Amino acid sequence: MGRMVADCRDFPSETGCTLTITGTEMEVLQAAAEHAVSTHGHVDGPELRTQIRGMLKEEAPSSR
Ligand SMILES: [Zn+2]
């Protein structure tokens, strides 16, 4: 099953955060939303989720 990647470096922030979150789309969306709220002071909601979904990338295929 393909995994998605959210790279915080793609997300506009002043903190220079380099966190990457990998997992299923649902997992990444949830974890990234929580991270954005706790670390970046965003407000969770449909808008944030849409923004996060827009920055998801498919994980680069590995050696399997
Ligand atoms: Zn971050």
N, CA, C, O and the ligand as a Tripos MOL2 file, in Angstrom:
@<TRIPOS>MOLECULE
protein
  257   255    65     0     0
PROTEIN
NO_CHARGES

@<TRIPOS>ATOM
      1 N           0.8420   -1.1910    0.0000 N.3       1 MET1
      2 CA          0.0000    0.0000    0.0000 C.3       1 MET1
      3 C           0.8800    1.2460    0.0000 C.2       1 MET1
      4 O           1.8470    1.3240    0.7580 O.2       1 MET1
      5 N           0.5600    2.1850   -0.8170 N.am      2 GLY2
      6 CA          1.3590    3.3940   -0.9110 C.3       2 GLY2
      7 C           1.2230    4.2410    0.3370 C.2       2 GLY2
      8 O           0.1440    4.3690    0.9160 O.2       2 GLY2
      9 N           2.3140    4.8010    0.7260 N.am      3 ARG3
     10 CA          2.2680    5.7180    1.8570 C.3       3 ARG3
     11 C           2.4520    7.1420    1.3630 C.2       3 ARG3
     12 O           3.0090    7.3980    0.2950 O.2       3 ARG3
     13 N           1.9590    8.0560    2.1870 N.am      4 MET4
     14 CA          2.0760    9.4680    1.8510 C.3       4 MET4
     15 C           3.0770   10.1280    2.7860 C.2       4 MET4
     16 O           3.3100    9.6700    3.9050 O.2       4 MET4
     17 N           3.6560   11.2060    2.3040 N.am      5 VAL5
     18 CA          4.6390   11.9330    3.0940 C.3       5 VAL5
     19 C           4.1940   13.3870    3.2220 C.2       5 VAL5
     20 O           3.8270   14.0290    2.2380 O.2       5 VAL5
     21 N           4.2330   13.8850    4.4360 N.am      6 ALA6
     22 CA          4.0650   15.3210    4.6610 C.3       6 ALA6
     23 C           5.4080   15.8510    5.1600 C.2       6 ALA6
     24 O           5.9040   15.4340    6.2060 O.2       6 ALA6
     25 N           5.9690   16.7500    4.4160 N.am      7 ASP7
     26 CA          7.2730   17.3050    4.7810 C.3       7 ASP7
     27 C           7.0600   18.7220    5.2880 C.2       7 ASP7
     28 O           6.5980   19.5980    4.5570 O.2       7 ASP7
     29 N           7.4040   18.9290    6.5420 N.am      8 CYS8
     30 CA          7.1350   20.2410    7.1460 C.3       8 CYS8
     31 C           7.9470   21.3430    6.4730 C.2       8 CYS8
     32 O           7.6050   22.5210    6.5790 O.2       8 CYS8
     33 N           9.0010   20.9720    5.7950 N.am      9 ARG9
     34 CA          9.7770   21.9860    5.0870 C.3       9 ARG9
     35 C           8.9940   22.6070    3.9360 C.2       9 ARG9
     36 O           9.2970   23.7100    3.4830 O.2       9 ARG9
     37 N           7.9670   21.8690    3.4670 N.am     10 ASP10
     38 CA          7.1080   22.3970    2.4060 C.3      10 ASP10
     39 C           6.0170   23.2950    2.9560 C.2      10 ASP10
     40 O           5.2930   23.9560    2.2120 O.2      10 ASP10
     41 N           5.9190   23.3010    4.2650 N.am     11 PHE11
     42 CA          4.8360   24.0290    4.9080 C.3      11 PHE11
     43 C           5.3710   25.3740    5.3590 C.2      11 PHE11
     44 O           6.4040   25.4230    6.0270 O.2      11 PHE11
     45 N           4.7140   26.4460    5.0240 N.am     12 PRO12
     46 CA          5.2270   27.7520    5.4280 C.3      12 PRO12
     47 C           5.2910   27.8760    6.9400 C.2      12 PRO12
     48 O           4.2710   27.7660    7.6210 O.2      12 PRO12
     49 N           6.4740   28.1010    7.4600 N.am     13 SER13
     50 CA          6.6210   28.3100    8.8990 C.3      13 SER13
     51 C           7.8790   29.1040    9.1570 C.2      13 SER13
     52 O           8.8090   29.1110    8.3510 O.2      13 SER13
     53 N           7.8940   29.7670   10.2870 N.am     14 GLU14
     54 CA          9.0610   30.5750   10.6370 C.3      14 GLU14
     55 C          10.0600   29.7840   11.4560 C.2      14 GLU14
     56 O          11.1640   30.2580   11.7230 O.2      14 GLU14
     57 N           9.6810   28.5900   11.8550 N.am     15 THR15
     58 CA         10.5140   27.8370   12.7840 C.3      15 THR15
     59 C          11.5640   26.9970   12.0730 C.2      15 THR15
     60 O          12.4410   26.4320   12.7270 O.2      15 THR15
     61 N          11.4970   26.9040   10.7610 N.am     16 GLY16
     62 CA         12.4520   26.0770   10.0450 C.3      16 GLY16
     63 C          12.3080   24.6150   10.4000 C.2      16 GLY16
     64 O          13.2900   23.8740   10.4230 O.2      16 GLY16
     65 N          11.1040   24.2040   10.6710 N.am     17 CYS17
     66 CA         10.8240   22.8280   11.0810 C.3      17 CYS17
     67 C          11.1350   21.8580    9.9390 C.2      17 CYS17
     68 O          10.8060   22.1290    8.7850 O.2      17 CYS17
     69 N          11.7640   20.7380   10.2600 N.am     18 THR18
     70 CA         12.1560   19.7740    9.2200 C.3      18 THR18
     71 C          11.4700   18.4220    9.4050 C.2      18 THR18
     72 O          11.8890   17.4220    8.8230 O.2      18 THR18
     73 N          10.4410   18.3990   10.1970 N.am     19 LEU19
     74 CA          9.7580   17.1350   10.4550 C.3      19 LEU19
     75 C           9.1300   16.5630    9.1840 C.2      19 LEU19
     76 O           8.5480   17.2940    8.3830 O.2      19 LEU19
     77 N           9.2530   15.2650    9.0160 N.am     20 THR20
     78 CA          8.4780   14.6040    7.9730 C.3      20 THR20
     79 C           7.6160   13.5330    8.6180 C.2      20 THR20
     80 O           8.0450   12.8530    9.5510 O.2      20 THR20
     81 N           6.4260   13.3920    8.1260 N.am     21 ILE21
     82 CA          5.4840   12.4020    8.6480 C.3      21 ILE21
     83 C           5.1040   11.4790    7.4980 C.2      21 ILE21
     84 O           4.7020   11.9380    6.4290 O.2      21 ILE21
     85 N           5.2320   10.1850    7.7240 N.am     22 THR22
     86 CA          4.9360    9.2140    6.6780 C.3      22 THR22
     87 C           3.9160    8.2070    7.1830 C.2      22 THR22
     88 O           3.9840    7.7650    8.3300 O.2      22 THR22
     89 N           2.9860    7.8520    6.3370 N.am     23 GLY23
     90 CA          1.9910    6.8580    6.7040 C.3      23 GLY23
     91 C           0.8780    6.8740    5.6750 C.2      23 GLY23
     92 O           1.0220    7.4360    4.5900 O.2      23 GLY23
     93 N          -0.2320    6.2490    6.0300 N.am     24 THR24
     94 CA         -1.3750    6.3370    5.1340 C.3      24 THR24
     95 C          -1.8830    7.7800    5.1370 C.2      24 THR24
     96 O          -1.5500    8.5600    6.0280 O.2      24 THR24
     97 N          -2.6760    8.1200    4.1510 N.am     25 GLU25
     98 CA         -3.1490    9.4990    4.0490 C.3      25 GLU25
     99 C          -3.8660    9.9170    5.3360 C.2      25 GLU25
    100 O          -3.6860   11.0320    5.8240 O.2      25 GLU25
    101 N          -4.6750    9.0130    5.8710 N.am     26 MET26
    102 CA         -5.4100    9.3060    7.0950 C.3      26 MET26
    103 C          -4.4690    9.5620    8.2690 C.2      26 MET26
    104 O          -4.6580   10.5000    9.0430 O.2      26 MET26
    105 N          -3.4510    8.7080    8.3850 N.am     27 GLU27
    106 CA         -2.5080    8.8390    9.4880 C.3      27 GLU27
    107 C          -1.7220   10.1410    9.3930 C.2      27 GLU27
    108 O          -1.5480   10.8640   10.3740 O.2      27 GLU27
    109 N          -1.2560   10.4100    8.1830 N.am     28 VAL28
    110 CA         -0.4500   11.6130    7.9880 C.3      28 VAL28
    111 C          -1.2820   12.8570    8.2450 C.2      28 VAL28
    112 O          -0.8230   13.8140    8.8690 O.2      28 VAL28
    113 N          -2.5030   12.8270    7.7570 N.am     29 LEU29
    114 CA         -3.3940   13.9790    7.9260 C.3      29 LEU29
    115 C          -3.6130   14.2550    9.4170 C.2      29 LEU29
    116 O          -3.5440   15.3980    9.8700 O.2      29 LEU29
    117 N          -3.8760   13.1880   10.1640 N.am     30 GLN30
    118 CA         -4.1260   13.3300   11.5970 C.3      30 GLN30
    119 C          -2.8720   13.8150   12.3270 C.2      30 GLN30
    120 O          -2.9270   14.7620   13.1120 O.2      30 GLN30
    121 N          -1.7540   13.1600   12.0610 N.am     31 ALA31
    122 CA         -0.5140   13.5030   12.7650 C.3      31 ALA31
    123 C          -0.0430   14.9010   12.3890 C.2      31 ALA31
    124 O           0.4190   15.6590   13.2420 O.2      31 ALA31
    125 N          -0.1630   15.2330   11.1190 N.am     32 ALA32
    126 CA          0.2940   16.5410   10.6650 C.3      32 ALA32
    127 C          -0.5900   17.6460   11.2390 C.2      32 ALA32
    128 O          -0.1020   18.7240   11.5770 O.2      32 ALA32
    129 N          -1.8750   17.3770   11.3450 N.am     33 ALA33
    130 CA         -2.7800   18.3700   11.9240 C.3      33 ALA33
    131 C          -2.4240   18.6080   13.3810 C.2      33 ALA33
    132 O          -2.3640   19.7510   13.8340 O.2      33 ALA33
    133 N          -2.1860   17.5190   14.1180 N.am     34 GLU34
    134 CA         -1.8200   17.6590   15.5230 C.3      34 GLU34
    135 C          -0.4830   18.3840   15.6710 C.2      34 GLU34
    136 O          -0.3070   19.2140   16.5630 O.2      34 GLU34
    137 N           0.4400   18.0600   14.7920 N.am     35 HIS35
    138 CA          1.7430   18.7140   14.8230 C.3      35 HIS35
    139 C           1.6190   20.2060   14.5020 C.2      35 HIS35
    140 O           2.2400   21.0440   15.1550 O.2      35 HIS35
    141 N           0.8260   20.5190   13.5080 N.am     36 ALA36
    142 CA          0.6550   21.9160   13.1110 C.3      36 ALA36
    143 C           0.0430   22.7190   14.2450 C.2      36 ALA36
    144 O           0.3930   23.8810   14.4500 O.2      36 ALA36
    145 N          -0.8770   22.0970   14.9860 N.am     37 VAL37
    146 CA         -1.5170   22.7870   16.0990 C.3      37 VAL37
    147 C          -0.5530   22.9450   17.2600 C.2      37 VAL37
    148 O          -0.4010   24.0390   17.8030 O.2      37 VAL37
    149 N           0.1050   21.8420   17.6480 N.am     38 SER38
    150 CA          0.9340   21.8800   18.8540 C.3      38 SER38
    151 C           2.2350   22.6350   18.6350 C.2      38 SER38
    152 O           2.7250   23.3070   19.5430 O.2      38 SER38
    153 N           2.7990   22.5300   17.4370 N.am     39 THR39
    154 CA          4.1160   23.1100   17.2070 C.3      39 THR39
    155 C           4.0520   24.4450   16.5010 C.2      39 THR39
    156 O           4.8590   25.3340   16.7700 O.2      39 THR39
    157 N           3.0880   24.5940   15.5900 N.am     40 HIS40
    158 CA          3.0720   25.8000   14.7740 C.3      40 HIS40
    159 C           1.9280   26.7450   15.1070 C.2      40 HIS40
    160 O           1.7850   27.8010   14.4910 O.2      40 HIS40
    161 N           1.1140   26.3620   16.0840 N.am     41 GLY41
    162 CA          0.0690   27.2490   16.5440 C.3      41 GLY41
    163 C          -1.0740   27.4300   15.5650 C.2      41 GLY41
    164 O          -1.8110   28.4140   15.6300 O.2      41 GLY41
    165 N          -1.2220   26.4560   14.6380 N.am     42 HIS42
    166 CA         -2.3620   26.5320   13.7250 C.3      42 HIS42
    167 C          -3.6300   26.1150   14.4460 C.2      42 HIS42
    168 O          -3.5870   25.5060   15.5150 O.2      42 HIS42
    169 N          -4.7440   26.4510   13.8480 N.am     43 VAL43
    170 CA         -6.0280   26.0480   14.3990 C.3      43 VAL43
    171 C          -6.5490   24.8910   13.5630 C.2      43 VAL43
    172 O          -6.6890   24.9930   12.3450 O.2      43 VAL43
    173 N          -6.8350   23.7810   14.2490 N.am     44 ASP44
    174 CA         -7.3230   22.6060   13.5270 C.3      44 ASP44
    175 C          -8.7060   22.8820   12.9610 C.2      44 ASP44
    176 O          -9.5270   23.5510   13.5890 O.2      44 ASP44
    177 N          -8.9480   22.3650   11.7840 N.am     45 GLY45
    178 CA        -10.2440   22.5480   11.1420 C.3      45 GLY45
    179 C         -10.1320   22.1370    9.6960 C.2      45 GLY45
    180 O          -9.0530   21.7770    9.2250 O.2      45 GLY45
    181 N         -11.2430   22.1890    8.9910 N.am     46 PRO46
    182 CA        -11.2790   21.7560    7.5860 C.3      46 PRO46
    183 C         -10.2520   22.4880    6.7270 C.2      46 PRO46
    184 O          -9.6770   21.9110    5.8030 O.2      46 PRO46
    185 N         -10.0280   23.7660    7.0410 N.am     47 GLU47
    186 CA         -9.0980   24.5550    6.2470 C.3      47 GLU47
    187 C          -7.6720   24.0270    6.3760 C.2      47 GLU47
    188 O          -6.9470   23.8830    5.3910 O.2      47 GLU47
    189 N          -7.2920   23.7410    7.6290 N.am     48 LEU48
    190 CA         -5.9560   23.2170    7.8820 C.3      48 LEU48
    191 C          -5.7880   21.8670    7.1970 C.2      48 LEU48
    192 O          -4.7600   21.5990    6.5760 O.2      48 LEU48
    193 N          -6.7960   21.0310    7.3130 N.am     49 ARG49
    194 CA         -6.7190   19.6920    6.7110 C.3      49 ARG49
    195 C          -6.5950   19.7790    5.1890 C.2      49 ARG49
    196 O          -5.8590   19.0140    4.5670 O.2      49 ARG49
    197 N          -7.3200   20.7170    4.6120 N.am     50 THR50
    198 CA         -7.2210   20.8930    3.1630 C.3      50 THR50
    199 C          -5.8200   21.3240    2.7700 C.2      50 THR50
    200 O          -5.2670   20.8690    1.7680 O.2      50 THR50
    201 N          -5.2550   22.2140    3.5830 N.am     51 GLN51
    202 CA         -3.9070   22.7010    3.3250 C.3      51 GLN51
    203 C          -2.8940   21.5570    3.4380 C.2      51 GLN51
    204 O          -1.9870   21.4260    2.6170 O.2      51 GLN51
    205 N          -3.0720   20.7440    4.4630 N.am     52 ILE52
    206 CA         -2.1470   19.6190    4.6540 C.3      52 ILE52
    207 C          -2.2930   18.6200    3.5120 C.2      52 ILE52
    208 O          -1.3000   18.1260    2.9800 O.2      52 ILE52
    209 N          -3.5260   18.3290    3.1430 N.am     53 ARG53
    210 CA         -3.7510   17.3640    2.0620 C.3      53 ARG53
    211 C          -3.0760   17.8360    0.7750 C.2      53 ARG53
    212 O          -2.5920   17.0340   -0.0240 O.2      53 ARG53
    213 N          -3.0560   19.1670    0.5960 N.am     54 GLY54
    214 CA         -2.4460   19.7290   -0.6040 C.3      54 GLY54
    215 C          -0.9380   19.5750   -0.6460 C.2      54 GLY54
    216 O          -0.3290   19.6850   -1.7100 O.2      54 GLY54
    217 N          -0.3260   19.3180    0.5150 N.am     55 MET55
    218 CA          1.1280   19.2030    0.5320 C.3      55 MET55
    219 C           1.5990   17.7520    0.6620 C.2      55 MET55
    220 O           2.8000   17.4920    0.7360 O.2      55 MET55
    221 N           0.6660   16.8220    0.6890 N.am     56 LEU56
    222 CA          1.0490   15.4140    0.7550 C.3      56 LEU56
    223 C           1.6800   14.9740   -0.5560 C.2      56 LEU56
    224 O           1.2410   15.3450   -1.6450 O.2      56 LEU56
    225 N           2.7170   14.1770   -0.4130 N.am     57 LYS57
    226 CA          3.3550   13.5970   -1.6030 C.3      57 LYS57
    227 C           3.3990   12.0930   -1.4340 C.2      57 LYS57
    228 O           3.4140   11.5800   -0.3150 O.2      57 LYS57
    229 N           3.4180   11.4060   -2.5330 N.am     58 GLU58
    230 CA          3.5640    9.9640   -2.4230 C.3      58 GLU58
    231 C           4.9990    9.6410   -2.0160 C.2      58 GLU58
    232 O           5.9560   10.2500   -2.4960 O.2      58 GLU58
    233 N           5.1160    8.6850   -1.1330 N.am     59 GLU59
    234 CA          6.4300    8.2840   -0.6890 C.3      59 GLU59
    235 C           7.2250    7.7530   -1.8750 C.2      59 GLU59
    236 O           6.6960    7.0230   -2.7130 O.2      59 GLU59
    237 N           8.4940    8.1250   -1.9370 N.am     60 ALA60
    238 CA          9.3500    7.6440   -3.0200 C.3      60 ALA60
    239 C           9.4350    6.1210   -2.9250 C.2      60 ALA60
    240 O           9.6710    5.5710   -1.8490 O.2      60 ALA60
    241 N           9.2460    5.4620   -4.0310 N.am     61 PRO61
    242 CA          9.2820    3.9980   -4.0060 C.3      61 PRO61
    243 C          10.6270    3.5000   -3.4790 C.2      61 PRO61
    244 O          11.6820    3.9430   -3.9330 O.2      61 PRO61
    245 N          10.5810    2.5880   -2.5310 N.am     62 SER62
    246 CA         11.8170    2.0490   -1.9690 C.3      62 SER62
    247 C          12.1920    0.7600   -2.7010 C.2      62 SER62
    248 O          11.6790    0.4620   -3.7800 O.2      62 SER62
    249 N          13.0820    0.0220   -2.0940 N.am     63 SER63
    250 CA         13.6520   -1.1220   -2.8080 C.3      63 SER63
    251 C          12.7700   -2.3670   -2.7740 C.2      63 SER63
    252 O          13.2430   -3.4550   -3.1020 O.2      63 SER63
    253 N          11.4990   -2.2360   -2.3860 N.am     64 ARG64
    254 CA         10.7030   -3.4400   -2.3990 C.3      64 ARG64
    255 C           9.6130   -3.5020   -3.4290 C.2      64 ARG64
    256 O           8.8900   -4.4950   -3.5030 O.2      64 ARG64
    257 ZN          6.5830   21.3750   11.7280 Zn       65 ZN65
@<TRIPOS>BOND
     1     1     2 1
     2     2     3 1
     3     3     4 2
     4     3     5 am
     5     5     6 1
     6     6     7 1
     7     7     8 2
     8     7     9 am
     9     9    10 1
    10    10    11 1
    11    11    12 2
    12    11    13 am
    13    13    14 1
    14    14    15 1
    15    15    16 2
    16    15    17 am
    17    17    18 1
    18    18    19 1
    19    19    20 2
    20    19    21 am
    21    21    22 1
    22    22    23 1
    23    23    24 2
    24    23    25 am
    25    25    26 1
    26    26    27 1
    27    27    28 2
    28    27    29 am
    29    29    30 1
    30    30    31 1
    31    31    32 2
    32    31    33 am
    33    33    34 1
    34    34    35 1
    35    35    36 2
    36    35    37 am
    37    37    38 1
    38    38    39 1
    39    39    40 2
    40    39    41 am
    41    41    42 1
    42    42    43 1
    43    43    44 2
    44    43    45 am
    45    45    46 1
    46    46    47 1
    47    47    48 2
    48    47    49 am
    49    49    50 1
    50    50    51 1
    51    51    52 2
    52    51    53 am
    53    53    54 1
    54    54    55 1
    55    55    56 2
    56    55    57 am
    57    57    58 1
    58    58    59 1
    59    59    60 2
    60    59    61 am
    61    61    62 1
    62    62    63 1
    63    63    64 2
    64    63    65 am
    65    65    66 1
    66    66    67 1
    67    67    68 2
    68    67    69 am
    69    69    70 1
    70    70    71 1
    71    71    72 2
    72    71    73 am
    73    73    74 1
    74    74    75 1
    75    75    76 2
    76    75    77 am
    77    77    78 1
    78    78    79 1
    79    79    80 2
    80    79    81 am
    81    81    82 1
    82    82    83 1
    83    83    84 2
    84    83    85 am
    85    85    86 1
    86    86    87 1
    87    87    88 2
    88    87    89 am
    89    89    90 1
    90    90    91 1
    91    91    92 2
    92    91    93 am
    93    93    94 1
    94    94    95 1
    95    95    96 2
    96    95    97 am
    97    97    98 1
    98    98    99 1
    99    99   100 2
   100    99   101 am
   101   101   102 1
   102   102   103 1
   103   103   104 2
   104   103   105 am
   105   105   106 1
   106   106   107 1
   107   107   108 2
   108   107   109 am
   109   109   110 1
   110   110   111 1
   111   111   112 2
   112   111   113 am
   113   113   114 1
   114   114   115 1
   115   115   116 2
   116   115   117 am
   117   117   118 1
   118   118   119 1
   119   119   120 2
   120   119   121 am
   121   121   122 1
   122   122   123 1
   123   123   124 2
   124   123   125 am
   125   125   126 1
   126   126   127 1
   127   127   128 2
   128   127   129 am
   129   129   130 1
   130   130   131 1
   131   131   132 2
   132   131   133 am
   133   133   134 1
   134   134   135 1
   135   135   136 2
   136   135   137 am
   137   137   138 1
   138   138   139 1
   139   139   140 2
   140   139   141 am
   141   141   142 1
   142   142   143 1
   143   143   144 2
   144   143   145 am
   145   145   146 1
   146   146   147 1
   147   147   148 2
   148   147   149 am
   149   149   150 1
   150   150   151 1
   151   151   152 2
   152   151   153 am
   153   153   154 1
   154   154   155 1
   155   155   156 2
   156   155   157 am
   157   157   158 1
   158   158   159 1
   159   159   160 2
   160   159   161 am
   161   161   162 1
   162   162   163 1
   163   163   164 2
   164   163   165 am
   165   165   166 1
   166   166   167 1
   167   167   168 2
   168   167   169 am
   169   169   170 1
   170   170   171 1
   171   171   172 2
   172   171   173 am
   173   173   174 1
   174   174   175 1
   175   175   176 2
   176   175   177 am
   177   177   178 1
   178   178   179 1
   179   179   180 2
   180   179   181 am
   181   181   182 1
   182   182   183 1
   183   183   184 2
   184   183   185 am
   185   185   186 1
   186   186   187 1
   187   187   188 2
   188   187   189 am
   189   189   190 1
   190   190   191 1
   191   191   192 2
   192   191   193 am
   193   193   194 1
   194   194   195 1
   195   195   196 2
   196   195   197 am
   197   197   198 1
   198   198   199 1
   199   199   200 2
   200   199   201 am
   201   201   202 1
   202   202   203 1
   203   203   204 2
   204   203   205 am
   205   205   206 1
   206   206   207 1
   207   207   208 2
   208   207   209 am
   209   209   210 1
   210   210   211 1
   211   211   212 2
   212   211   213 am
   213   213   214 1
   214   214   215 1
   215   215   216 2
   216   215   217 am
   217   217   218 1
   218   218   219 1
   219   219   220 2
   220   219   221 am
   221   221   222 1
   222   222   223 1
   223   223   224 2
   224   223   225 am
   225   225   226 1
   226   226   227 1
   227   227   228 2
   228   227   229 am
   229   229   230 1
   230   230   231 1
   231   231   232 2
   232   231   233 am
   233   233   234 1
   234   234   235 1
   235   235   236 2
   236   235   237 am
   237   237   238 1
   238   238   239 1
   239   239   240 2
   240   239   241 am
   241   241   242 1
   242   242   243 1
   243   243   244 2
   244   243   245 am
   245   245   246 1
   246   246   247 1
   247   247   248 2
   248   247   249 am
   249   249   250 1
   250   250   251 1
   251   251   252 2
   252   251   253 am
   253   253   254 1
   254   254   255 1
   255   255   256 2
@<TRIPOS>SUBSTRUCTURE
     1 MET1         2 RESIDUE 1 A MET
     2 GLY2         6 RESIDUE 1 A GLY
     3 ARG3        10 RESIDUE 1 A ARG
     4 MET4        14 RESIDUE 1 A MET
     5 VAL5        18 RESIDUE 1 A VAL
     6 ALA6        22 RESIDUE 1 A ALA
     7 ASP7        26 RESIDUE 1 A ASP
     8 CYS8        30 RESIDUE 1 A CYS
     9 ARG9        34 RESIDUE 1 A ARG
    10 ASP10       38 RESIDUE 1 A ASP
    11 PHE11       42 RESIDUE 1 A PHE
    12 PRO12       46 RESIDUE 1 A PRO
    13 SER13       50 RESIDUE 1 A SER
    14 GLU14       54 RESIDUE 1 A GLU
    15 THR15       58 RESIDUE 1 A THR
    16 GLY16       62 RESIDUE 1 A GLY
    17 CYS17       66 RESIDUE 1 A CYS
    18 THR18       70 RESIDUE 1 A THR
    19 LEU19       74 RESIDUE 1 A LEU
    20 THR20       78 RESIDUE 1 A THR
    21 ILE21       82 RESIDUE 1 A ILE
    22 THR22       86 RESIDUE 1 A THR
    23 GLY23       90 RESIDUE 1 A GLY
    24 THR24       94 RESIDUE 1 A THR
    25 GLU25       98 RESIDUE 1 A GLU
    26 MET26      102 RESIDUE 1 A MET
    27 GLU27      106 RESIDUE 1 A GLU
    28 VAL28      110 RESIDUE 1 A VAL
    29 LEU29      114 RESIDUE 1 A LEU
    30 GLN30      118 RESIDUE 1 A GLN
    31 ALA31      122 RESIDUE 1 A ALA
    32 ALA32      126 RESIDUE 1 A ALA
    33 ALA33      130 RESIDUE 1 A ALA
    34 GLU34      134 RESIDUE 1 A GLU
    35 HIS35      138 RESIDUE 1 A HIS
    36 ALA36      142 RESIDUE 1 A ALA
    37 VAL37      146 RESIDUE 1 A VAL
    38 SER38      150 RESIDUE 1 A SER
    39 THR39      154 RESIDUE 1 A THR
    40 HIS40      158 RESIDUE 1 A HIS
    41 GLY41      162 RESIDUE 1 A GLY
    42 HIS42      166 RESIDUE 1 A HIS
    43 VAL43      170 RESIDUE 1 A VAL
    44 ASP44      174 RESIDUE 1 A ASP
    45 GLY45      178 RESIDUE 1 A GLY
    46 PRO46      182 RESIDUE 1 A PRO
    47 GLU47      186 RESIDUE 1 A GLU
    48 LEU48      190 RESIDUE 1 A LEU
    49 ARG49      194 RESIDUE 1 A ARG
    50 THR50      198 RESIDUE 1 A THR
    51 GLN51      202 RESIDUE 1 A GLN
    52 ILE52      206 RESIDUE 1 A ILE
    53 ARG53      210 RESIDUE 1 A ARG
    54 GLY54      214 RESIDUE 1 A GLY
    55 MET55      218 RESIDUE 1 A MET
    56 LEU56      222 RESIDUE 1 A LEU
    57 LYS57      226 RESIDUE 1 A LYS
    58 GLU58      230 RESIDUE 1 A GLU
    59 GLU59      234 RESIDUE 1 A GLU
    60 ALA60      238 RESIDUE 1 A ALA
    61 PRO61      242 RESIDUE 1 A PRO
    62 SER62      246 RESIDUE 1 A SER
    63 SER63      250 RESIDUE 1 A SER
    64 ARG64      254 RESIDUE 1 A ARG
    65 ZN65       257 GROUP 0 **** ****
